Amino acid sequence: QGYQISQYQQPIVGEGSITIDLADGSSRDIGIERLHLEQDAGKSLHDQHPSKSYIDLNRSGVALMEIVSRPDMRSAEEAGAYVTKLRSILRFLGTCDGNMEEGSMRADCNVSVRRPGEALGTRTETKNLNSIRFIGMAINYEVARQIEILEDGGRIDQETRLFDTSTGMTRAMRSKEDAHDYRYFPDPDLLPLQLDQDWVDGLKQNLPELPDALKARLINDFGLSPYDATVISEDRATAAFYEDVAKGRDAKLAANWMTVELFSALNKLGKTLAESPITPSQLGELV
């Protein structure tokens, strides 16, 4: 178990894009190059012992999607927004619970820097980041590290790195090859996989309402601001809770009570919305 393969030239899922929303109210499209379908091979644990690494095989053989993005992100903020949006879509589809701390979703972050007007610089890849916060910390550290090296007249080595959560720093693990160095070749033991177009079309027609469509509906039908609509549409259960609260009531006021008062109270209690002692009907009575 733990079979790994890259559908490098003929991926089952090809190119696409995801629109991310940023804190300043702007949005950007982030390209997706391809999606590989394989199996999880387990993971290495480098933060359990000062001088040893451990291998965790608990997820070995579990179905795995590897989603390869285009180099369209320009900051740690954009990378965090991208992973947040991607996680939201996967949760809406029911294909992944998105619990990064439990290993259901991880990110490998490629980082490079360049001077204005120059081509993309040499990249490093920081492996197995398991939270949005750690993604931001690792990227910001790598950006600062690479800039310092270049300004001192050095050069960036293309390599794989690890992020140390206790220090907030990355460290080198191994040199990183280019794609042609992997020597891709067809696997003779795999039979051709042919997907019927009618089956694919049927999947498209039966997709649930996804975050962007839900956000647009909250803005158009409930009159919410883009910010409130973004917060509420990040999770399907959150949206369902809100719609129950807002039913027959002032929709904007319901959003304020939920995103400000209720979320703040739950945060202080260390509870999620699913654990809320307040039901939608009870909150609605306060609106």
C-alpha positions as CSV (number, residue, x, y, z in Angstrom):
1,Q,0.0,0.0,0.0
2,G,1.0,3.6,-0.3
3,Y,1.3,3.6,-4.1
4,Q,2.5,6.9,-5.5
5,I,2.3,8.0,-9.1
6,S,2.3,11.4,-10.9
7,Q,-0.1,11.8,-13.8
8,Y,2.4,14.2,-15.2
9,Q,1.4,14.4,-18.9
10,Q,-2.1,13.0,-18.7
11,P,-3.7,14.0,-15.4
12,I,-7.2,12.8,-14.6
13,V,-8.0,16.4,-13.6
14,G,-6.4,19.1,-15.8
15,E,-6.2,22.8,-15.6
16,G,-8.5,25.1,-13.7
17,S,-8.5,28.1,-11.3
18,I,-9.7,29.2,-7.9
19,T,-10.7,32.8,-7.0
20,I,-9.4,33.9,-3.7
21,D,-10.7,36.9,-1.6
22,L,-8.1,39.1,0.2
23,A,-8.4,41.2,3.3
24,D,-8.3,44.5,1.3
25,G,-11.5,43.5,-0.6
26,S,-9.7,42.5,-3.8
27,S,-9.8,39.1,-5.4
28,R,-7.4,37.1,-7.6
29,D,-7.5,34.0,-9.7
30,I,-5.0,31.3,-8.8
31,G,-4.3,28.7,-11.5
32,I,-4.4,25.0,-10.9
33,E,-2.1,23.0,-13.2
34,R,-3.3,19.4,-12.5
35,L,-4.5,17.0,-9.9
36,H,-2.9,13.6,-9.3
37,L,-4.8,10.7,-7.8
38,E,-2.7,8.3,-5.8
39,Q,-2.4,6.8,-2.3
40,D,-1.0,8.4,0.8
41,A,2.4,6.9,1.6
42,G,2.5,8.0,5.2
43,K,4.6,10.9,6.5
44,S,7.9,11.6,8.2
45,L,7.9,13.3,11.6
46,H,10.9,15.5,12.3
47,D,9.7,17.3,15.4
48,Q,9.2,14.4,17.8
49,H,12.9,13.9,18.8
50,P,15.9,16.2,18.7
51,S,18.1,13.8,16.8
52,K,15.7,11.2,15.2
53,S,13.0,11.2,12.6
54,Y,10.0,8.9,12.8
55,I,7.7,7.4,10.1
56,D,3.9,7.6,10.6
57,L,2.2,4.9,8.4
58,N,-1.3,5.3,9.9
59,R,-2.6,6.9,6.6
60,S,-0.7,4.7,4.2
61,G,-3.0,3.5,1.4
62,V,-5.6,6.2,2.0
63,A,-6.8,7.8,-1.2
64,L,-4.9,11.0,-1.9
65,M,-5.3,14.0,-4.2
66,E,-2.2,16.0,-4.9
67,I,-3.3,19.4,-6.3
68,V,-0.5,21.3,-8.1
69,S,-1.0,25.1,-8.3
70,R,0.5,27.6,-10.8
71,P,3.1,30.1,-9.5
72,D,0.4,32.8,-9.3
73,M,0.6,33.7,-5.5
74,R,2.7,36.6,-4.5
75,S,2.5,36.6,-0.7
76,A,2.0,34.5,2.3
77,E,-1.5,36.1,2.7
78,E,-2.4,34.9,-0.8
79,A,-1.1,31.4,-0.1
80,G,-3.2,31.2,3.1
81,A,-6.3,32.5,1.3
82,Y,-5.8,29.9,-1.5
83,V,-5.5,26.9,0.9
84,T,-8.5,28.2,2.9
85,K,-10.6,28.5,-0.2
86,L,-9.5,25.1,-1.5
87,R,-10.2,23.5,1.8
88,S,-13.7,25.1,1.8
89,I,-14.4,23.7,-1.7
90,L,-13.3,20.2,-0.6
91,R,-15.5,20.3,2.5
92,F,-18.5,21.4,0.5
93,L,-18.0,18.5,-1.9
94,G,-17.5,16.1,1.0
95,T,-14.2,14.8,-0.5
96,C,-12.1,15.8,2.5
97,D,-12.8,17.0,6.1
98,G,-9.9,19.5,5.7
99,N,-8.6,18.9,9.2
100,M,-5.0,19.8,8.6
101,E,-3.8,19.1,12.2
102,E,-5.0,15.6,11.8
103,G,-3.2,15.0,8.6
104,S,-6.3,15.1,6.3
105,M,-4.8,18.0,4.3
106,R,-1.2,19.2,4.0
107,A,0.6,21.8,2.0
108,D,4.1,21.8,0.3
109,C,5.0,25.4,-0.3
110,N,7.4,26.4,-3.2
111,V,8.9,29.8,-2.5
112,S,11.2,32.0,-4.7
113,V,12.0,35.7,-4.8
114,R,13.0,38.0,-7.6
115,R,13.8,41.6,-8.3
116,P,11.1,43.6,-10.1
117,G,11.1,42.8,-13.8
118,E,13.2,39.7,-13.5
119,A,12.2,36.1,-14.2
120,L,11.1,33.8,-11.3
121,G,13.9,32.9,-9.0
122,T,15.2,29.6,-7.9
123,R,12.6,27.9,-5.7
124,T,12.7,25.9,-2.5
125,E,10.0,23.6,-1.4
126,T,9.0,23.4,2.3
127,K,7.2,20.1,3.0
128,N,4.2,19.0,5.0
129,L,2.8,22.2,6.5
130,N,-0.2,21.3,8.5
131,S,-1.9,24.6,9.3
132,I,-2.7,27.9,7.6
133,R,-0.7,29.7,10.3
134,F,2.4,27.6,9.7
135,I,2.0,28.1,5.9
136,G,2.3,31.8,6.5
137,M,5.1,31.6,8.9
138,A,7.2,29.3,6.7
139,I,6.7,31.4,3.6
140,N,7.6,34.7,5.3
141,Y,10.7,33.1,6.8
142,E,11.8,31.7,3.4
143,V,11.2,35.0,1.7
144,A,13.4,36.8,4.3
145,R,16.0,34.1,4.2
146,Q,16.3,34.2,0.4
147,I,16.4,38.0,0.1
148,E,19.2,38.1,2.7
149,I,21.2,35.5,0.7
150,L,20.8,37.3,-2.6
151,E,21.6,40.8,-1.1
152,D,24.8,39.3,0.3
153,G,25.8,38.1,-3.2
154,G,24.9,34.5,-2.6
155,R,22.7,32.1,-4.6
156,I,19.6,30.1,-3.7
157,D,20.0,26.3,-3.8
158,Q,17.0,24.4,-5.2
159,E,16.2,22.2,-2.3
160,T,13.5,20.6,-0.1
161,R,13.2,22.1,3.3
162,L,11.4,21.4,6.6
163,F,9.7,23.9,8.9
164,D,10.5,23.8,12.6
165,T,7.4,24.9,14.4
166,S,9.3,25.5,17.6
167,T,11.7,28.1,16.1
168,G,9.6,29.4,13.2
169,M,12.6,28.6,10.8
170,T,13.1,26.3,7.9
171,R,16.1,24.0,7.4
172,A,17.5,22.1,4.4
173,M,16.5,18.4,4.0
174,R,17.7,17.4,0.5
175,S,18.5,18.9,-2.9
176,K,15.4,19.3,-5.2
177,E,15.4,17.9,-8.7
178,D,13.8,19.5,-11.8
179,A,11.0,17.6,-13.4
180,H,13.2,16.1,-16.1
181,D,15.4,14.6,-13.4
182,Y,12.6,12.4,-12.1
183,R,12.8,10.3,-15.4
184,Y,9.0,9.9,-15.7
185,F,7.9,6.7,-17.5
186,P,4.6,4.9,-17.9
187,D,3.7,2.3,-15.3
188,P,3.3,-1.0,-17.2
189,D,1.1,-2.5,-14.4
190,L,-1.6,0.1,-14.8
191,L,-4.4,-0.4,-17.2
192,P,-5.7,2.6,-19.2
193,L,-8.4,4.6,-17.3
194,Q,-11.1,5.9,-19.6
195,L,-13.8,8.1,-18.1
196,D,-17.1,8.3,-19.9
197,Q,-18.1,11.9,-20.8
198,D,-21.7,11.2,-19.8
199,W,-20.6,10.1,-16.4
200,V,-18.4,13.3,-16.0
201,D,-21.4,15.5,-17.2
202,G,-23.6,13.8,-14.6
203,L,-21.1,14.6,-11.8
204,K,-21.2,18.3,-12.9
205,Q,-24.9,18.4,-12.9
206,N,-25.2,17.0,-9.4
207,L,-22.5,19.1,-7.7
208,P,-23.7,20.8,-4.5
209,E,-23.8,24.6,-4.2
210,L,-20.1,25.6,-3.9
211,P,-18.7,28.5,-1.8
212,D,-18.6,31.1,-4.7
213,A,-22.2,30.4,-5.7
214,L,-23.3,30.5,-2.0
215,K,-21.4,33.8,-1.4
216,A,-23.1,35.3,-4.5
217,R,-26.5,34.2,-3.3
218,L,-25.9,35.6,0.2
219,I,-25.0,39.0,-1.3
220,N,-27.9,39.0,-3.8
221,D,-30.7,37.5,-1.8
222,F,-29.8,38.6,1.8
223,G,-28.0,41.9,1.0
224,L,-24.9,40.9,2.9
225,S,-21.6,42.7,2.5
226,P,-18.9,40.7,0.6
227,Y,-16.9,40.3,3.8
228,D,-19.9,38.8,5.8
229,A,-20.8,36.6,2.8
230,T,-17.2,35.3,2.6
231,V,-17.1,34.5,6.3
232,I,-20.5,32.7,6.3
233,S,-19.9,30.8,3.0
234,E,-16.5,29.3,4.2
235,D,-18.4,26.4,5.7
236,R,-21.7,24.8,4.7
237,A,-22.8,24.2,8.3
238,T,-22.1,27.9,9.1
239,A,-24.2,28.9,6.1
240,A,-27.1,26.6,7.1
241,F,-27.0,28.0,10.7
242,Y,-27.1,31.6,9.3
243,E,-30.0,30.9,7.0
244,D,-32.0,29.5,9.9
245,V,-31.3,32.6,12.0
246,A,-32.1,35.0,9.2
247,K,-35.3,33.4,8.1
248,G,-38.0,36.0,8.2
249,R,-35.7,38.5,10.0
250,D,-33.3,41.4,9.3
251,A,-30.7,39.5,7.3
252,K,-27.9,42.0,7.9
253,L,-28.6,42.2,11.6
254,A,-28.6,38.4,11.8
255,A,-25.2,38.3,10.2
256,N,-23.8,40.8,12.7
257,W,-25.2,38.9,15.7
258,M,-23.7,35.7,14.3
259,T,-20.3,36.7,13.0
260,V,-19.5,39.2,15.8
261,E,-21.4,38.3,19.0
262,L,-21.8,34.5,18.7
263,F,-18.5,33.8,17.1
264,S,-16.7,35.9,19.7
265,A,-18.5,34.1,22.6
266,L,-17.7,30.7,21.1
267,N,-14.1,31.6,20.6
268,K,-13.8,32.6,24.3
269,L,-15.3,29.3,25.3
270,G,-13.1,27.3,22.9
271,K,-16.1,25.9,21.1
272,T,-16.9,25.5,17.4
273,L,-20.3,26.4,15.9
274,A,-21.3,22.7,16.0
275,E,-20.8,22.8,19.8
276,S,-22.7,26.0,20.3
277,P,-25.1,26.0,23.2
278,I,-27.2,28.6,21.3
279,T,-29.5,27.2,18.6
280,P,-30.4,29.2,15.4
281,S,-33.9,29.8,16.7
282,Q,-32.6,31.1,20.0
283,L,-30.2,33.5,18.3
284,G,-33.0,34.5,16.0
285,E,-35.1,35.7,18.9
286,L,-32.4,38.2,19.8
287,V,-32.4,39.7,16.3
